[in-house]
Each structure stands twice: as C-alpha cells, then as structure tokens.
C-alpha cells in the first residue's frame, strides 16, 4: 500500500478513535501546553517502486528536508548552516533554549562522546560496516544486525533544546539491497511526520548510493503519534484530498562519499502536489 494512503488512514484513525475526546475537549496534556489526541504503537512501510515518499496531499518543503539532513550529516548544531539554506524549522526550539540547540542529532551522529572519553562517528562506522557486508555478502559479518545509529545519548539529554523525537535507526543488507527501519518516540502527525519520512527516505538513498547497493524498503515505527489541538482543521482538510502519484528522487551519480553531497546534488523529479496547508508548530 502506498505510504501516503497509510498516512492518511492513520490521520483518519486518530480522529475516529478520539472522536469523543475531541467533542468533549478532553485533550492529552504535554510539555508544549497545546493539547493533543493520538494513538500509540503504529507502523508505516514503503516500497520505493511506488516512488519517493514526499506526500502530495500538501506541499512538502523538500529544500528544508535536504538542508536539515545535510546539517545532521555535517555534525552541525548551529542555526547558521540552516539559515544559509533558507531553513528555519529549528528557530523556535533554539529561542526557547537561549539561542542554542545543544548536542542534538548532528553531534550524536558524528561525534558521540562516550563515558570512556572517546568520540564515535556513528555515520562513518555504519557506512563502513555496510560496505564490508556488501563486498562479501556470503561471509557471516559480526555487525550485520548491529547497523544502528542512535541520537539518544542519555548523558547529553538535559543539554539539548529538544531530546530526539526520532531515532535510533537501523540498516539491513539483503540480496544487494539496503533497507532502513526508523523508531520514533514522538510524532507530530501533521507537521513533523511527513518531514521525518522524507528525511530518512533520503538518507537511505544516499547511503545506498555510497555503498553500492540498491534501495530496498523503508519501515517507520511510531510510538506516541498525535495531532495537536490547533491542527485538527488542517488534518481534516488534508484527508479530503486525493493523492497524486509519488515523485522520483534524483541524486548526483558522481557522489561516492556521504560528506560530498550538497543541496544541488539532491532533487525531486515530477513532484505534483496539492497547495500547502500551513500550521503553527507547538514547542
């Protein structure tokens, strides 16, 4: 089933399962002060033969998806990198934390500091392991089920403007294809999740290219997935729209290393979408 169809059905399920709560104004409280309704423990799965999972029932700002992922991969946590590329999605979180984001995703992906005093580049490590497995798939590899990257560094959580909502994630190599599964503790269904899906799908393609593998499947595990009270009307509008065929992704085939990708090396092709649906981010 097309991942956008699954996403829209999840929207309908949350509205249906929480119909009484919505009618009675019984919202689940949370740190933002804006109540939610939601469900717990769901899964979305995508086969890339259907296209790249950029949702079409509202415009996805793919430029910002690219910018944020490249920011993570660069190991950066400053806003300057994002602002230079026209992306401001982290501004509110930084403002809430004295202008700083702290040791969030990029820091943990590329320079995790262990209790032993050593620093670990998880992205470089996992790519090297994938390359070794791809080079000799018949040989048992000690790390074939350990291809995991995690941003959840317990020692650093208190210094983060926002503890990681998504991750860890795990790669899997089988029959010349690279698969990816993502675990997400908290998912803003309307604003955040479409962005997260596109970001990790892009990461999968990038890692597959630099390791010489084909792209396999994408699985996204959702724990607390919710709709904010102030975004109910936007969700109701989105589920009335008929999805278009999904676009294709183009990556510059000359890129052979993950750190070589730039904004110009990543493009969506034939992205037909409905108009944007704007909503206020709750922080």
N, C-alpha and C positions, 0 to 999 in steps of 0.2 A: 504494500500500500504506500502511495506517495506520502512523504513525511509531512507535507503541508496538510493533507487530508487528516493525518493523525493529529497534527497540532490543532486544527480546527475542531476536531472531535473532542480533544482534551478541553478546549475552551467551553464547548457545549456541556461536557460532563461536569465541570466545576460549577457552571451556572445552574445546571439541573440539580446536582447534589446539594447545593446550598440555597435552593430557592426559598425555603422558609427563613433561613438566616438573613438573606437579603431583604425579604419582605418585612421582617421584624427589626431590621437594623442591628442585628447581633454580629458584629464584626470581630474577628480574631485580633487581639491587640499585639503589637510588636514594637521594636525599638524606634521606628520612624514616627509613630504617633498617628499614622494613617492605617485604619483597619483593613483587613483582608478577608477573603474567603478562599478556600483551596481544598486540595486533596493531598494525600501522602503516598509516595511509592508508585511511580509510573515509569513507563519506558517508551521511547521513540526509536525507530530503527529506519535506516535509509540505505537504499541500493543506488549507487551513483549512475547506474544505467538509465535512471529516470531523470538525470540532470543534477545540477548543483543546488543544494538546499537553501537558496535565497528565497524567502517567502514572497509570494506575488500578490497576496490579498491586501498588502500595504507596501509602500516603498521601503526597502531596506537600504540604509545609508552605508553602502559597501565600502566607500572610501574610508569611513571611520573603522570599519571592521579590519581593513588592511592595516591602517595606522596603528591600532591598538595591538594587533598580533605582532607586527614588526617591533613595536615598543617592548612587548614582553620578551621577544626573542633577542633583542639587543641588551636585555638585562637592565633596562632603564626603569626608573620610578619617578622621574621628574615630569612636570607638565610641558616643558618646553618642546620636547620631541613631538608630542601630540599636537600642540598648538601650531607648530610649523607645518603640520599636515592637515590643519583645519578640523581637528577633532577636540571636542570639549566635554566628553562624557564623564570625565573624572573630576571636573572642576568643583562640583558641589561637595564631593567627598573630601577633597583637599581643603576646601574652605572650612569645613566642619572640624578639621584637624590642624588648624593653624597654618594652612597653606602647604602642608606636607602630606604625602601619602604613606610614607614609611616603607618597610621592607615587604612590599606586596609581590604579585606574581613574578615580574621580571627578575627581581632579586632572588627569589626562591628557585626559579627555573634554572638560572645561570650561575648563581653564587650562594647556594645554601651553605650556611655556616653550621658545622656540626659541633657537638659538645667536646669533641677531641681537638678542636681548634683548626681543623681542616675545612677547606671550602670545596664544594662539589658543584660541577656544571652538569646538571641533570640532562639537559638537552643534548650536549655533546656526547655524554655517556650513552644515552639511549640510541642515538643515531649510529654510533659505533657498534653497539650490540646488534642492531638491525642489519647493518652491513655485513657483519660476520655471519649471521644466520642466513642471509640471502646468498652469500658466497658459497655456502656449503650446507644446503637445506637438509641433506640426508644425515648429517652428523648431529648427534644429540648436543644441544647447546645448554650450558648451565643456567643461562639467564633468559631462556625462551619464554618463560612465564613470569618474568620479572621486569618486563619492559614498561616500567611505571615511572611517571613524573608526578610529583606532588608539590603543591604550593603551601600545604598545611604544616608549617613549622611552628609547633606549639610554643617554642621559646620566644618567637617573634610576634605572636598574635596581638599582644597588648600594644605594640608599637605601630600596628597597621591602622590606617584610616578606616579600612573595612576588611575584616577577615575574609579569606577566599570563599566565594559563593560556589565556584566550580573547580573541579579537580579534587582528587587526583585523576589522571587519565592513564590508560594502558593501551599499548600497541600489541598487535598479534600478527605473526607472519605465517601464511599458509598458502601453498601452491602458487608461489610467486606473487601473492597479493598481500598488501598491508591493510590491516583492519584497525579500527580505533573504537574504544569504549570510554565514555566520559561519565564520571559520577558528579552529581551536583546536589549540594546540601540544601540550597535555597534558590528558587527560580521565580523571578518576576515574569509571569506568563506573557504579558503584553509587550513590555518594553525590553526586558533582558533576554528572554529565552531565544527569540528569533536571531538576535545578535550572537549569542553564545553558540548556537547551532552552526551558523555560517562561519564563525571564527575557527571552531575545531575542525569543521569540514575542510576549511582552507589549510589548516595546519597538517591534516592528514595528506592532502595532495602535495604539499611542499616537502614533507618528509619522504613520501613515496618517491618523488622525483629524485631527491638527492641520494636515495639508497638504491635506486634502480629497480623499484618494484611497481607493480600496478596497484591502483587503488581498489580496495575491497569494500567492506561495509562499514557503516558508522552507527554506533549504538549510544544512546544518551539516557542514562538513568537519572530520574528525577525524584528527589525526596519530598521536601516541602515545596510544592508548586502552587502558586497563589495569584489571585487577581486583587489589586488594590481597589479600595472603595471608589477612588476618584477616576478609575479607568474602566469602570463597568460599561459605560456607554460606548467607549471606544471598542471594547471587545464585542459588544452586541452588534456594532456596525460591521466589524471585520468578518464575523461569521456569516453575514448575509452575502458576502462577495464570493463569486465563483473563481477558483484558482486558474491561473494561466499555466501553460507548460513551463517547467523549470528551465532556467538558463543553463549555459555551459560555462565552465571555468577555463581560462587560458593562463598558463604560466610560461614565462620565457624559458624555452627548452635549453638555452645556453647555461642556465644556472645549475651548478653542481654542488654547491655548499649552502647550507641553511642561512648563513650570515651574509650571503651575497644578494639576497632578494631585496628589491626596492619597491616602492609604490608602483612604478611603471612596469614592473615585471609580472604584475597580477591584474587580470581584468575579467569582468563578467561579459559574456557574449550572449546576445539575444535576450536581454533581461526585460521582459514585458511585465508591467506591474500596475496595480490599481494606485490611486492617489495616496499620498501619505496620510496617516492618521496620527495626529500629534497628542501627546500626553505628558503630564508632569511627573518627573522622576521623584520618588519619595526616598529621602536619605535620612 
